[in-house]
Amino acid sequence: MSISRIAIRRPISTFMVFAAILVLGGFSLTRIAIDLYPDISLPVIAVMTNYRGAGPAEVENTVTEPLEKWVATVNNIEHLDSTSRDGSSTIFIRFDWGIDMDQAANDVRERISFAETMLPDDASKPLVIKFDPSLMPVMLLSLSGNIDLAKLRHLADETIKYKLEQVEDVASVNVSGGKEREIQVLVDRNRLASVDLSLDHLLRIIRAENLNLPAGFLESGPDEFLVRTIGEFETVDQIGNVVIAYRNRTPIYLKDVAQIKDSFKERRNEVFVNGKPGIIIQVQKQSGTNTVRVASAVHQQLEQLKGNLPPGVQIETIFDTSEFINESIAQLRQTAILGGIICLVVIFLFLTSFPSTLIIFTAIPISILVTFIFLYSAELTLNFLTLGGLALGVGLMVDNAIVVLENIFRHRERGKPVKEAAIAGTDEVGMAIIASTLTTLVVFLSLLFTTGIAGIFLRYIAYTVIFSLSASLIVALTLIPVLSSKYLSMKKVEKKGEGSFGRRVNDYVETRYTTILNWALGHRKTVILGSLSILIALLFFLVPRIGSEFMPRTDQGQINLSLETPLGTRLGLTSEAAREVEEIVKKNVPEVKYLLTQVGSGGGGMMHFGGGGSNNATVNVKLVELAQRKRSSAEIINILRPIFEWEQASLGLAKIHITGGDEGPPGLSGGAPVSIDIRGYDLKEADTLANRISHLIGEIKGVVEPETSSEMGRPELRISIDRELAATLGINTSQVADAIQTANEGTVASHFREGGDEYGILVRLRPQDRQSLADIERIYLSSPGGQQISLDSIAKLQRVAGPVKIERKDQQRVVTVSAHVTERSLGEIDKDIRSKVSSLVLPPGFSLKYGGEQEQMAESFRSFALALILAVILVYMVMASQFESLRYPFVIMFSVPFAAIGVVAILFLTGTTFSMIVFIGMIMLAGIVVNNGIVMISYINILRDKGMSVSEAVQLGARRRLRPILMTTFTTVFALLPMALGIGPGAELWAPMARTVIGGLSVSMIFTLIFIPTLYTILAGKKR
């Protein structure tokens, strides 16, 4: 007994089951987490090691190389990149996607423990950091006003940060910009020398004096007392009164050799909000928590804080991830609802019956609610990918219900009783819809075997579609027959041309189709050869004219300008250049909502491996909402680029790059679109070659902002220590580096506590004593015997210009040439680049390797090509199992290549490029386009089993399956139209997929209705 018969005989039980689904689905929807993308750990581990006083080459030889050799023995490493800078080594280890990163981190730590014995004694212990997407802030706030920057910073640190960190699921709040209080001990070099003392002596004295120490307990009679020695400074003046030495029994105080100043930290960065100095506050959420809920809670807290801010102080949201999440999900929700409404209209136009239309439409909400139950149970989030899968599947969810109800409808039209029609109609097409659903499901199952980051993200789309289509199949086989047996009523229609307008239109279309089909069956050779000729000709003509890119760009309403002044430029001059860039942006971009400028090294919680220097700045431009502007962010960028190319020299900039905030899902960005690695040991030769390549590719149309990663010529003061002489005096390299650090940059000796807060006590030479090379030479160090030794007596100081950093990839030195693209597709530009660069003669020992988005695009396309082949094979196997034949699936499989005509045609007409998203649509088509053929061939075989000839069965079967084929195709196509238009935030990502399915399915339907029946008559044979 079939499941549909059981459902019809037990309607109350069936209704209760689906009522339970409604309740559980609604409950799951209220509990499911919402985020922009799935919470996936990036397979990247960083190893950071400090080696103070060493230059890039020494860091590379003594730290980076030994660590790389050991780390490279860990399994599943995809790439090994490193950067050696002054005093630091950073190694990035990228693993294959999908491995256990906790185990990988443990393996890395184990290998590093072996390498530590090979590192210099002065090198720090390597720090292993596992990347987590939650390290990126979910919100960026600005604090500005007409009060002093020091008070503004204090307000941010002591009030706003404290309040926001109390919000549930907020992991941390980090503040950057403004002025931070600091107690400065500015030492007079001459006075210090006159009392025969050194800076390291002052550090030891301050640390020893600023202490509260427990001294145990004192028992006196029945009482017990806690004994504590109180020595911490209670006022800033007490610091100056510390005795640092005695001379002739006279105490020498700290204030005798230094000025004690209650001041502010030297600013390494500056922040400007809409052109005014301000503060930036970064909010990070806990890993795995709901971004939208966290942001909502933060906004509620901000509303309370705003009422308590001093007059003239404003706190505003510069960046909020939840805004794009809400807008994108709202857009997808709207697209899905609009698609559902269009489905409803299309179904009604064919059936001209409200009860029938509503019965079919029940498949959509129930399938979606079942999907929510599965997502919640599997602890998956409702995100851009899962919701996109639902929006994509709206048209597919009703296909099975359409086929079932249309067949029940046909039986009812011929006068069968309602229950008999429901059972017969469902049983007749039951196996066909099971097979057609399985062909779609196996296609999405093949996506689960796609490797790399693309495969991991596609799994979430696949899960959603698999859940929803499986639910729609169950609905079609159970609920649709029950509802039909209860509520489907109609008048018997005996003759064509009678009945409603819709019925007459259906009859007309059926008559015209029958005429065309009869002609095709009478000219089989012409139809077959003509169709194949059209297929080959169009593919040959159109495919080379369609460009390719890795991922479609989404307009997130953000533009980022990264600028660099010449190496060694002071912070103030870089700041002036950044302010001029701001003015140019404001003059040419009236769509600006906010301007956020950061000059110098990054602050706060965002991780800056290598960081920015005093010659770096970023200007982040937030545009007004998409609906409020006529230009896209890409169009604005194309306007700004030539302006800044012209103004670059006058602004005093060495480099300026403009990008959009359109990176897409984390991990899917391969860095710069164009990236060429030059591998070779000689850095000067590599730099020369990089500049040649940069110039060459800069001549190619569509290539913008070519640059090299090498940074040569930074002014450097190199101090070479006479180790033998220093050792005889009892001084080592670490002491020298510490003395220079204290004199020049300062060293925090201790902390001054006041009002529950603590502030660093920085010991440093006064500004006039650290201005020249001679000042550095006169730094004094204390030997173990108390002798004061000048730096120039044990070291040689040289002014040199050397590399700022040495980069390596896969244990080879590398200089990278990178560029962005515009106007043309990445695939077209990549061909031109390879053609032009191939003419270069490389020096001995050098090689080139292409990377960036080019590499990711090529890898993803190869992976998708294999997935497409696998999908076609699986679809064929499913059909062969259903038909118990190898011929019939072969006939139906011709729907797939004919769908390719529609794909390339719609891509060409809409100017859409081949991308990862288009490939997903093509793989989907492999499972969808055969469904029409399955429904048709299954019914033709049923008619042949009843004794009809091949010709009779084909003519009648094709005519009777015309309406369900048209209905299922039109509902899918028209349901995807809103998505295909690409209107709204984030819609650009899904539009290519929708266009692919629309084009492929539409053209395939035409060939299915004509070509498939024609080919069937040739290959079917006289007997079943």
Secondary structure as the mmCIF struct_conf table of DSSP 4:
data_model
#
loop_
_struct_conf.conf_type_id
_struct_conf.id
_struct_conf.beg_label_comp_id
_struct_conf.beg_label_asym_id
_struct_conf.beg_label_seq_id
_struct_conf.end_label_comp_id
_struct_conf.end_label_asym_id
_struct_conf.end_label_seq_id
HELX_RH_AL_P HELX_RH_AL_P1 ILE A 3 ARG A 9
HELX_RH_AL_P HELX_RH_AL_P2 PRO A 11 ARG A 31
BEND BEND1 ILE A 32 ILE A 32
STRN STRN1 ILE A 34 ILE A 34
BEND BEND2 LEU A 36 TYR A 37
BEND BEND3 PRO A 43 PRO A 43
STRN STRN2 VAL A 44 ASN A 50
TURN_TY1_P TURN_TY1_P1 ARG A 52 GLY A 53
HELX_RH_AL_P HELX_RH_AL_P3 PRO A 56 VAL A 59
HELX_RH_PI_P HELX_RH_PI_P1 GLU A 60 THR A 64
HELX_RH_AL_P HELX_RH_AL_P4 GLU A 65 VAL A 71
TURN_TY1_P TURN_TY1_P2 ALA A 72 THR A 73
BEND BEND4 VAL A 74 VAL A 74
TURN_TY1_P TURN_TY1_P3 ASN A 75 ASN A 76
STRN STRN3 ILE A 77 ARG A 85
TURN_TY1_P TURN_TY1_P4 ASP A 86 GLY A 87
STRN STRN4 SER A 88 PHE A 95
HELX_LH_PP_P HELX_LH_PP_P1 ASP A 96 ASP A 96
TURN_TY1_P TURN_TY1_P5 TRP A 97 GLY A 98
BEND BEND5 ILE A 99 ILE A 99
HELX_RH_AL_P HELX_RH_AL_P5 MET A 101 ALA A 115
HELX_RH_3T_P HELX_RH_3T_P1 GLU A 116 MET A 118
BEND BEND6 LEU A 119 LEU A 119
TURN_TY1_P TURN_TY1_P6 ASP A 121 ASP A 122
BEND BEND7 ALA A 123 ALA A 123
HELX_LH_PP_P HELX_LH_PP_P2 SER A 124 PRO A 126
STRN STRN5 LEU A 127 LYS A 130
HELX_RH_3T_P HELX_RH_3T_P2 PRO A 133 LEU A 135
BEND BEND8 MET A 136 MET A 136
BEND BEND9 VAL A 138 VAL A 138
STRN STRN6 MET A 139 GLY A 145
BEND BEND10 ASN A 146 ILE A 147
HELX_RH_AL_P HELX_RH_AL_P6 LEU A 149 LEU A 155
HELX_RH_PI_P HELX_RH_PI_P2 ALA A 156 ILE A 160
HELX_RH_AL_P HELX_RH_AL_P7 LYS A 161 GLU A 165
TURN_TY1_P TURN_TY1_P7 GLN A 166 GLN A 166
BEND BEND11 VAL A 167 VAL A 167
TURN_TY1_P TURN_TY1_P8 GLU A 168 ASP A 169
STRN STRN7 VAL A 170 GLY A 177
BEND BEND12 GLY A 178 GLY A 178
STRN STRN8 ARG A 181 VAL A 187
HELX_RH_AL_P HELX_RH_AL_P8 ARG A 189 SER A 194
TURN_TY1_P TURN_TY1_P9 VAL A 195 ASP A 196
HELX_RH_AL_P HELX_RH_AL_P9 LEU A 199 GLU A 209
BEND BEND13 ASN A 210 ASN A 210
STRN STRN9 ASN A 212 SER A 220
TURN_TY1_P TURN_TY1_P10 GLY A 221 PRO A 222
STRN STRN10 ASP A 223 ILE A 230
BEND BEND14 GLU A 232 GLU A 232
BEND BEND15 GLU A 234 THR A 235
HELX_RH_AL_P HELX_RH_AL_P10 VAL A 236 GLY A 240
TURN_TY1_P TURN_TY1_P11 ASN A 241 ASN A 241
STRN STRN11 VAL A 243 ARG A 247
TURN_TY1_P TURN_TY1_P12 ASN A 248 ARG A 249
STRN STRN12 THR A 250 TYR A 253
HELX_RH_AL_P HELX_RH_AL_P11 LEU A 254 VAL A 257
STRN STRN13 ALA A 258 PHE A 264
HELX_LH_PP_P HELX_LH_PP_P3 LYS A 265 ARG A 267
BEND BEND16 ARG A 268 ARG A 268
STRN STRN14 ASN A 269 VAL A 273
TURN_TY1_P TURN_TY1_P13 ASN A 274 GLY A 275
STRN STRN15 LYS A 276 PRO A 277
STRN STRN16 ILE A 279 LYS A 285
HELX_LH_PP_P HELX_LH_PP_P4 GLN A 286 GLN A 286
TURN_TY1_P TURN_TY1_P14 SER A 287 GLY A 288
BEND BEND17 THR A 289 THR A 289
HELX_RH_AL_P HELX_RH_AL_P12 THR A 291 LYS A 306
TURN_TY1_P TURN_TY1_P15 GLY A 307 ASN A 308
BEND BEND18 LEU A 309 LEU A 309
HELX_LH_PP_P HELX_LH_PP_P5 PRO A 310 PRO A 310
TURN_TY1_P TURN_TY1_P16 PRO A 311 GLY A 312
STRN STRN17 VAL A 313 ASP A 320
HELX_RH_AL_P HELX_RH_AL_P13 THR A 321 LEU A 351
HELX_RH_AL_P HELX_RH_AL_P14 PHE A 354 PHE A 361
TURN_TY1_P TURN_TY1_P17 THR A 362 THR A 362
HELX_RH_AL_P HELX_RH_AL_P15 ALA A 363 SER A 377
TURN_TY1_P TURN_TY1_P18 ALA A 378 GLU A 379
STRN STRN18 LEU A 382 LEU A 382
HELX_RH_AL_P HELX_RH_AL_P16 PHE A 384 MET A 397
TURN_TY1_P TURN_TY1_P19 VAL A 398 VAL A 398
HELX_RH_AL_P HELX_RH_AL_P17 ASP A 399 GLU A 413
TURN_TY1_P TURN_TY1_P20 ARG A 414 GLY A 415
HELX_RH_AL_P HELX_RH_AL_P18 VAL A 418 LEU A 447
TURN_TY1_P TURN_TY1_P21 LEU A 448 PHE A 449
HELX_RH_AL_P HELX_RH_AL_P19 GLY A 452 LEU A 477
TURN_TY1_P TURN_TY1_P22 THR A 478 THR A 478
HELX_RH_AL_P HELX_RH_AL_P20 LEU A 479 TYR A 487
BEND BEND19 LYS A 495 LYS A 495
TURN_TY1_P TURN_TY1_P23 LYS A 496 GLY A 497
BEND BEND20 GLY A 499 GLY A 499
HELX_RH_AL_P HELX_RH_AL_P21 PHE A 501 GLY A 522
TURN_TY1_P TURN_TY1_P24 HIS A 523 HIS A 523
HELX_RH_AL_P HELX_RH_AL_P22 ARG A 524 LEU A 542
HELX_RH_3T_P HELX_RH_3T_P3 VAL A 543 ARG A 545
BEND BEND21 ILE A 546 ILE A 546
STRN STRN19 SER A 548 SER A 548
BEND BEND22 PHE A 550 MET A 551
BEND BEND23 GLY A 557 GLY A 557
STRN STRN20 GLN A 558 GLU A 564
HELX_LH_PP_P HELX_LH_PP_P6 THR A 565 THR A 565
BEND BEND24 PRO A 566 PRO A 566
TURN_TY1_P TURN_TY1_P25 LEU A 567 GLY A 568
HELX_RH_AL_P HELX_RH_AL_P23 LEU A 571 ASN A 588
TURN_TY1_P TURN_TY1_P26 PRO A 590 GLU A 591
STRN STRN21 VAL A 592 GLY A 600
BEND BEND25 SER A 601 SER A 601
TURN_TY1_P TURN_TY1_P27 GLY A 604 GLY A 605
BEND BEND26 MET A 606 MET A 606
BEND BEND27 PHE A 609 GLY A 610
TURN_TY1_P TURN_TY1_P28 SER A 614 ASN A 615
STRN STRN22 ASN A 616 LEU A 623
HELX_LH_PP_P HELX_LH_PP_P7 VAL A 624 GLU A 625
HELX_RH_3T_P HELX_RH_3T_P4 LEU A 626 GLN A 628
BEND BEND28 LYS A 630 ARG A 631
HELX_RH_AL_P HELX_RH_AL_P24 SER A 633 GLU A 647
TURN_TY1_P TURN_TY1_P29 GLN A 648 GLY A 652
BEND BEND29 ALA A 654 ALA A 654
STRN STRN23 LYS A 655 GLY A 660
BEND BEND30 GLY A 661 GLY A 661
BEND BEND31 PRO A 665 PRO A 665
TURN_TY1_P TURN_TY1_P30 PRO A 666 GLY A 667
BEND BEND32 GLY A 671 PRO A 673
STRN STRN24 VAL A 674 ARG A 679
BEND BEND33 TYR A 681 TYR A 681
HELX_RH_AL_P HELX_RH_AL_P25 LEU A 683 GLY A 698
TURN_TY1_P TURN_TY1_P31 GLU A 699 GLU A 699
BEND BEND34 ILE A 700 ILE A 700
TURN_TY1_P TURN_TY1_P32 LYS A 701 GLY A 702
STRN STRN25 VAL A 703 THR A 708
BEND BEND35 SER A 709 SER A 709
STRN STRN26 ARG A 714 ILE A 721
HELX_RH_AL_P HELX_RH_AL_P26 ARG A 723 THR A 728
TURN_TY1_P TURN_TY1_P33 LEU A 729 GLY A 730
HELX_RH_AL_P HELX_RH_AL_P27 THR A 733 ASN A 744
TURN_TY1_P TURN_TY1_P34 GLU A 745 GLU A 745
STRN STRN27 THR A 747 GLU A 754
TURN_TY1_P TURN_TY1_P35 GLY A 755 GLY A 756
STRN STRN28 ASP A 757 LEU A 765
HELX_RH_3T_P HELX_RH_3T_P5 PRO A 767 ASP A 769
BEND BEND36 ARG A 770 SER A 772
HELX_RH_AL_P HELX_RH_AL_P28 LEU A 773 GLU A 777
TURN_TY1_P TURN_TY1_P36 ARG A 778 ARG A 778
STRN STRN29 TYR A 780 SER A 782
TURN_TY1_P TURN_TY1_P37 PRO A 784 GLY A 785
BEND BEND37 GLY A 786 GLY A 786
STRN STRN30 GLN A 788 SER A 790
HELX_RH_3T_P HELX_RH_3T_P6 LEU A 791 SER A 793
TURN_TY1_P TURN_TY1_P38 ILE A 794 ILE A 794
STRN STRN31 ALA A 795 GLY A 802
BEND BEND38 VAL A 804 VAL A 804
STRN STRN32 LYS A 805 LYS A 809
TURN_TY1_P TURN_TY1_P39 ASP A 810 GLN A 811
STRN STRN33 GLN A 812 VAL A 821
BEND BEND39 GLU A 823 ARG A 824
HELX_RH_AL_P HELX_RH_AL_P29 LEU A 826 VAL A 837
TURN_TY1_P TURN_TY1_P40 SER A 838 SER A 839
HELX_LH_PP_P HELX_LH_PP_P8 LEU A 840 PRO A 843
TURN_TY1_P TURN_TY1_P41 PRO A 844 GLY A 845
STRN STRN34 SER A 847 GLY A 851
HELX_RH_AL_P HELX_RH_AL_P30 GLY A 852 PHE A 883
TURN_TY1_P TURN_TY1_P42 GLU A 884 GLU A 884
BEND BEND40 LEU A 886 LEU A 886
HELX_RH_AL_P HELX_RH_AL_P31 ARG A 887 ILE A 892
TURN_TY1_P TURN_TY1_P43 MET A 893 PHE A 894
HELX_RH_AL_P HELX_RH_AL_P32 SER A 895 THR A 910
TURN_TY1_P TURN_TY1_P44 GLY A 911 GLY A 911
HELX_LH_PP_P HELX_LH_PP_P9 THR A 912 THR A 913
STRN STRN35 PHE A 914 PHE A 914
HELX_RH_AL_P HELX_RH_AL_P33 MET A 916 ASP A 945
TURN_TY1_P TURN_TY1_P45 LYS A 946 GLY A 947
HELX_RH_AL_P HELX_RH_AL_P34 VAL A 950 ALA A 980
TURN_TY1_P TURN_TY1_P46 LEU A 981 GLY A 982
BEND BEND41 GLY A 984 GLY A 984
TURN_TY1_P TURN_TY1_P47 PRO A 985 GLY A 986
HELX_RH_AL_P HELX_RH_AL_P35 ALA A 987 LEU A 1019
BEND BEND42 ALA A 1020 ALA A 1020
BEND BEND43 LYS A 1022 LYS A 1022
#
